[in-house]
Amino acid sequence: MSDGHGRRPVIKAVTWPDDLSAPAQPVTESPVLTELLDTTLVVRLNRPAKLNAFDDAMLLDLGKVFRAAMSDQSVEALVLTGSGRGFCSGADIKGSWEPDSAVFGLRRRLNPVILAMADVEKPVIAAINGVVAGAGLGFAGVADVRLSADTAVFVPATAERGIAPDGGMSYSIPRLIGPGRAFRWLCEGDHIDAQTALAWGLVDEVTTPDDLLPRALSMASAFLAKPGAAVALTKRLLRSSDTNSLAAQLELEHRCQDEARERRDAPGA
């Protein structure tokens, strides 16, 4: 794949070591760690030895976290990141699954988690700290903003295995980088670095690994500093624009303006 000027994207070799025993946070038995920092919930995928590949247990926990965040008034924004050297390397096909869920896992486990993440009417920031591959791209894609460490590597990891994109990759990636580039990337499978992802529009900002989480938290704080429900309603409108006609979107904007004024002017707002 070229960048439109006859140049190939920067490609990094991705190694898949047997031992990734130096995670950013202490390893625990829990596949998902959460920490509430002020009003921003940091959600950390926590299987560093597997580059945070998800199994049944991780998806169950992650779904609970996103569903709880929808109604938890102490949570006003979310940051999704990973422990160790990976963000999420997709499905752990050798991991522990309930009977038949490895076969039907997309519909029974993964898809509801992606939908729950998309349904959170609060800012969701993906802080991509390392390798993101396969359906892990779906988690990144459904976030409202994608920040990347400059060491991150992006890997489609589907066509070369003879499988189709999943986790919403076929929905989010064309919307981020365009349908033509999405088709070529997903089919050719190039491993691209963070700067290439930025140039394509796959991520919104690149920073150093040490600055990644502080930058995500700073961005969340900036969103939350806006008065009333402006950010939540903007998210609702942008998500609806994918399927609405212009007339329907104009009507929704009108209703959201009414709601914005009511929530802005409410006592204690």
Secondary structure, DSSP 8 states (H G I E B T S, - for coil): ---SSS----B------S-----SS---S-SEEEEEETTEEEEEE--GGGTT-B-HHHHHHHHHHHHHHHH-TT--EEEEEESTTEEE-SB-TTS---TTHHHHHIIIIIHHHHHHHHH--S-EEEEE-SEEETTHHHHHHHSSEEEEETT-EEE--SGGGT----TTHHHHHHHHH-HHHHHHHHHH---EEHHHHHHHTSSSEEE-HHHHHHHHHHHHHHHHTSSTTHHHHHHHHHHHTTT--HHHHHHHHHHHHHHHHHHHHSTT-
